[in-house]
Amino acid sequence: MDPRIGKTYLARKELFHKGIQEGRLTVQEIERALPPGSLTPAERWLLYYSLRAARVEILDEVTGEVDTGISLQSEGSPP
């Protein structure tokens, strides 16, 4: 088994466990838990989507704002 996959699996499993138990995670703690370069952008999106679907609130540690995963930018504007 690819060691990156094993580390990523364990990190995601721990994130879900903690998130479900506490009801919230921060963006920064999620990013610190994942090995660098271990997820593609699509896999990262799916992780955040899945956490939200599990009713885990995702907060920004710096601003304290809830990350809803919904971009408020209008169509056609740069990201």
CYANA upper distance limits for C-alpha pairs under 8 A (distance plus 0.5 A):
  1 MET  CA      5 ILE  CA      7.87
  1 MET  CA      6 GLY  CA      7.76
  2 ASP  CA      6 GLY  CA      7.15
  3 PRO  CA      7 LYS  CA      6.71
  4 ARG  CA      8 THR  CA      6.48
  4 ARG  CA     35 PRO  CA      7.92
  4 ARG  CA     38 SER  CA      6.83
  5 ILE  CA      9 TYR  CA      6.44
  5 ILE  CA     38 SER  CA      7.94
  6 GLY  CA     10 LEU  CA      6.70
  7 LYS  CA     11 ALA  CA      6.55
  7 LYS  CA     34 LEU  CA      8.45
  7 LYS  CA     35 PRO  CA      7.56
  8 THR  CA     12 ARG  CA      6.57
  8 THR  CA     34 LEU  CA      6.61
  8 THR  CA     35 PRO  CA      6.96
  8 THR  CA     38 SER  CA      7.06
  8 THR  CA     39 LEU  CA      8.47
  9 TYR  CA     13 LYS  CA      6.57
 10 LEU  CA     14 GLU  CA      6.66
 11 ALA  CA     15 LEU  CA      6.64
 11 ALA  CA     33 ALA  CA      6.28
 11 ALA  CA     34 LEU  CA      6.49
 12 ARG  CA     16 PHE  CA      6.67
 12 ARG  CA     33 ALA  CA      8.38
 12 ARG  CA     34 LEU  CA      8.00
 12 ARG  CA     47 LEU  CA      8.41
 13 LYS  CA     17 HIS  CA      6.71
 14 GLU  CA     18 LYS  CA      6.58
 15 LEU  CA     19 GLY  CA      6.30
 15 LEU  CA     25 LEU  CA      8.45
 15 LEU  CA     30 ILE  CA      7.45
 15 LEU  CA     33 ALA  CA      8.17
 16 PHE  CA     20 ILE  CA      6.38
 16 PHE  CA     51 LEU  CA      7.30
 17 HIS  CA     21 GLN  CA      6.62
 18 LYS  CA     22 GLU  CA      6.44
 18 LYS  CA     23 GLY  CA      8.38
 18 LYS  CA     25 LEU  CA      8.28
 19 GLY  CA     23 GLY  CA      5.68
 19 GLY  CA     24 ARG  CA      5.61
 19 GLY  CA     25 LEU  CA      6.12
 19 GLY  CA     51 LEU  CA      8.09
 19 GLY  CA     56 VAL  CA      6.05
 19 GLY  CA     57 GLU  CA      8.38
 20 ILE  CA     24 ARG  CA      7.79
 20 ILE  CA     54 ALA  CA      7.60
 20 ILE  CA     55 ARG  CA      7.91
 20 ILE  CA     56 VAL  CA      6.54
 23 GLY  CA     55 ARG  CA      7.48
 23 GLY  CA     56 VAL  CA      5.42
 23 GLY  CA     57 GLU  CA      6.57
 24 ARG  CA     56 VAL  CA      5.43
 24 ARG  CA     57 GLU  CA      4.84
 24 ARG  CA     58 ILE  CA      6.18
 24 ARG  CA     59 LEU  CA      7.78
 25 LEU  CA     29 GLU  CA      7.26
 25 LEU  CA     30 ILE  CA      7.53
 25 LEU  CA     56 VAL  CA      7.43
 25 LEU  CA     57 GLU  CA      6.82
 25 LEU  CA     58 ILE  CA      5.56
 25 LEU  CA     59 LEU  CA      6.79
 26 THR  CA     30 ILE  CA      6.83
 26 THR  CA     58 ILE  CA      5.81
 26 THR  CA     59 LEU  CA      5.06
 26 THR  CA     60 ASP  CA      5.95
 26 THR  CA     61 GLU  CA      6.17
 27 VAL  CA     31 GLU  CA      6.72
 27 VAL  CA     58 ILE  CA      6.79
 27 VAL  CA     59 LEU  CA      6.51
 27 VAL  CA     60 ASP  CA      5.92
 27 VAL  CA     61 GLU  CA      7.35
 27 VAL  CA     67 ASP  CA      8.48
 28 GLN  CA     32 ARG  CA      6.56
 28 GLN  CA     60 ASP  CA      7.49
 28 GLN  CA     61 GLU  CA      6.95
 29 GLU  CA     33 ALA  CA      6.64
 30 ILE  CA     34 LEU  CA      7.13
 34 LEU  CA     38 SER  CA      7.43
 39 LEU  CA     43 GLU  CA      5.98
 39 LEU  CA     44 ARG  CA      6.27
 40 THR  CA     44 ARG  CA      6.64
 41 PRO  CA     45 TRP  CA      6.63
 42 ALA  CA     46 LEU  CA      6.68
 43 GLU  CA     47 LEU  CA      6.68
 44 ARG  CA     48 TYR  CA      6.91
 45 TRP  CA     49 TYR  CA      6.54
 46 LEU  CA     50 SER  CA      6.37
 47 LEU  CA     51 LEU  CA      6.67
 48 TYR  CA     52 ARG  CA      6.73
 48 TYR  CA     69 GLY  CA      8.30
 49 TYR  CA     53 ALA  CA      6.61
 49 TYR  CA     69 GLY  CA      8.10
 50 SER  CA     54 ALA  CA      6.67
 51 LEU  CA     55 ARG  CA      7.07
 51 LEU  CA     56 VAL  CA      5.90
 51 LEU  CA     57 GLU  CA      8.37
 52 ARG  CA     56 VAL  CA      5.57
 52 ARG  CA     57 GLU  CA      6.88
 52 ARG  CA     58 ILE  CA      7.85
 57 GLU  CA     66 VAL  CA      7.53
 57 GLU  CA     67 ASP  CA      8.24
 58 ILE  CA     66 VAL  CA      6.30
 58 ILE  CA     67 ASP  CA      5.89
 58 ILE  CA     68 THR  CA      7.80
 59 LEU  CA     64 GLY  CA      6.40
 59 LEU  CA     65 GLU  CA      6.07
 59 LEU  CA     66 VAL  CA      4.88
 59 LEU  CA     67 ASP  CA      5.95
 60 ASP  CA     64 GLY  CA      5.58
 60 ASP  CA     65 GLU  CA      5.95
 60 ASP  CA     66 VAL  CA      6.87
 60 ASP  CA     67 ASP  CA      7.15
 61 GLU  CA     65 GLU  CA      8.40
 73 GLN  CA     77 SER  CA      7.09
 73 GLN  CA     79 PRO  CA      7.92
